[in-house]
Amino acid sequence: MNRDLAAKCLSELGNLTRLDIFRVLVRASPKGLNIGEIQARLDIPASTLAFHLRGLVEAGLVVQEKVGREVRCRANHRQVTMVVEFLREKCCMGFVEEEPSRPGRRAEAA
């Protein structure tokens, strides 16, 4: 996973409504829920739900599938696992060979 995609995923989950949507889909795994079921469980307007789902889908956190006349949504557990792996990628390795960032300069991706 690259840094930009990890940031996008974390940003999407950093919104309370999107976090609630994702968590309800995790509970519904592996079957998922259709959009009406998500809306009923979270009591949010259809347009608000559509807006937030779009962001989750674009980040790869939610997968949508058309089944007949309904759209089923599922949490993409693999994407979340990849984000966590990205965060822990160099866990406990230390900084032996790296020099610290200079003041006023953003850290480069390692």
Buried (B, 14 or more C-beta within 10 A) or exposed (E): BEEEBBEBBEEBBEBEBBBBBBEBBEEBEEEBBBBEBBBEBBEBEEEEBEEBBEBBBEBBBBBBEEEEEEBBBBBBBEBBEBBEEBEEEEEEEEEEEEEEEEEEEEEEEE
